[in-house]
Amino acid sequence: MVEAVVREKTRVLSRVASLQGEYGIDGILMGVPIIIGATGVERVLERTVNAMEREAIQRSADAVKGLVDQLSWESLMQAQTPSAFFTELRAAF
């Protein structure tokens, strides 16, 4: 990844990226194939998927959204120390 940025070489990697309509999903972070280059993530590489794969991707996105909602990020971000942060995080589960 560093090589792609520093040496300005475009690479295709599987990484976490913010989805903005790719695979029919908006506003969450998921592991997807990306094209990375000198400026960082250039775009999400959306490959053709069949109906079963699309359903699996949507189930995964729904699970991520559910966990984010469950964690209550606002209260976690108010923790004053790393120890308090992890205490709050454990309490969410």
KETOR-102401 format. One record per residue (C-alpha): y, z, x. Coordinates in Angstrom, 3 decimals. Example, Ala and Ser with C-alpha at 12.3 -4.5 7.8 and 13.67 -1.06 7.14 Angstrom:
! residues 2
@yy -4.500&zz 7.800&xx 12.300
@yy -1.060&zz 7.140&xx 13.670
***
This chain:
! residues 93
@yy 0.000&zz 0.000&xx 0.000
@yy 2.406&zz 0.906&xx 2.807
@yy 1.536&zz -2.319&xx 4.610
@yy 2.458&zz -4.364&xx 1.536
@yy 5.892&zz -2.743&xx 1.366
@yy 6.710&zz -2.489&xx 5.073
@yy 5.351&zz -5.882&xx 6.098
@yy 6.468&zz -7.565&xx 2.874
@yy 2.953&zz -8.707&xx 2.050
@yy 1.963&zz -9.057&xx -1.573
@yy -1.283&zz -7.287&xx -2.496
@yy -3.301&zz -6.721&xx -5.654
@yy -4.358&zz -3.089&xx -5.947
@yy -5.642&zz -0.787&xx -8.645
@yy -3.033&zz 1.966&xx -9.081
@yy -1.316&zz 4.057&xx -11.724
@yy 1.647&zz 2.242&xx -13.264
@yy 3.910&zz 2.584&xx -16.280
@yy 2.767&zz 0.239&xx -19.023
@yy 5.502&zz -1.558&xx -20.946
@yy 3.533&zz -3.626&xx -23.440
@yy 0.675&zz -4.649&xx -21.163
@yy -2.672&zz -4.399&xx -22.927
@yy -0.686&zz -3.535&xx -26.085
@yy 0.319&zz -0.137&xx -24.653
@yy 3.846&zz 1.208&xx -24.161
@yy 5.357&zz 4.118&xx -22.313
@yy 2.445&zz 5.786&xx -20.561
@yy 1.027&zz 5.774&xx -17.060
@yy -2.474&zz 4.380&xx -16.581
@yy -4.594&zz 3.025&xx -13.768
@yy -4.363&zz -0.772&xx -13.876
@yy -4.373&zz -3.671&xx -11.433
@yy -0.879&zz -4.190&xx -10.004
@yy 0.832&zz -6.608&xx -7.690
@yy 2.673&zz -4.690&xx -4.980
@yy 5.075&zz -6.161&xx -2.460
@yy 8.184&zz -5.398&xx -0.419
@yy 9.990&zz -3.830&xx -3.395
@yy 7.040&zz -1.729&xx -4.563
@yy 5.245&zz -2.490&xx -7.822
@yy 6.235&zz -6.023&xx -8.733
@yy 4.258&zz -6.216&xx -11.955
@yy 1.156&zz -5.099&xx -13.776
@yy -1.558&zz -7.724&xx -13.537
@yy -2.793&zz -8.048&xx -17.096
@yy -6.158&zz -9.723&xx -17.082
@yy -7.899&zz -11.159&xx -20.110
@yy -10.095&zz -8.577&xx -21.805
@yy -12.540&zz -8.883&xx -24.670
@yy -12.339&zz -6.834&xx -27.875
@yy -14.684&zz -4.120&xx -26.581
@yy -12.673&zz -3.709&xx -23.373
@yy -9.379&zz -3.642&xx -25.310
@yy -10.755&zz -0.884&xx -27.566
@yy -11.855&zz 1.120&xx -24.511
@yy -8.403&zz 0.724&xx -22.926
@yy -6.759&zz 1.863&xx -26.175
@yy -9.072&zz 4.916&xx -26.417
@yy -8.141&zz 5.806&xx -22.848
@yy -4.417&zz 5.423&xx -23.614
@yy -4.795&zz 7.588&xx -26.727
@yy -6.540&zz 10.271&xx -24.653
@yy -3.727&zz 10.222&xx -22.069
@yy -1.086&zz 10.498&xx -24.814
@yy -2.986&zz 13.397&xx -26.382
@yy -3.163&zz 15.298&xx -23.105
@yy 0.516&zz 14.745&xx -22.376
@yy 1.412&zz 16.043&xx -25.842
@yy -0.896&zz 19.028&xx -25.362
@yy 0.575&zz 20.005&xx -22.016
@yy 4.102&zz 20.527&xx -23.320
@yy 5.824&zz 19.196&xx -20.211
@yy 9.067&zz 20.940&xx -21.047
@yy 7.570&zz 24.408&xx -20.622
@yy 5.742&zz 23.339&xx -17.468
@yy 8.914&zz 22.004&xx -15.898
@yy 10.708&zz 25.304&xx -16.569
@yy 8.270&zz 27.200&xx -14.332
@yy 10.243&zz 28.620&xx -11.406
@yy 7.492&zz 28.619&xx -8.783
@yy 4.460&zz 26.454&xx -8.029
@yy 2.258&zz 29.415&xx -8.950
@yy 3.938&zz 29.743&xx -12.357
@yy 3.601&zz 25.987&xx -12.875
@yy -0.163&zz 26.080&xx -12.307
@yy -0.534&zz 29.198&xx -14.455
@yy 1.179&zz 27.353&xx -17.331
@yy -0.903&zz 24.254&xx -16.672
@yy -4.182&zz 26.205&xx -16.793
@yy -3.064&zz 27.919&xx -20.002
@yy -2.639&zz 24.506&xx -21.660
@yy -6.365&zz 23.909&xx -21.312
***
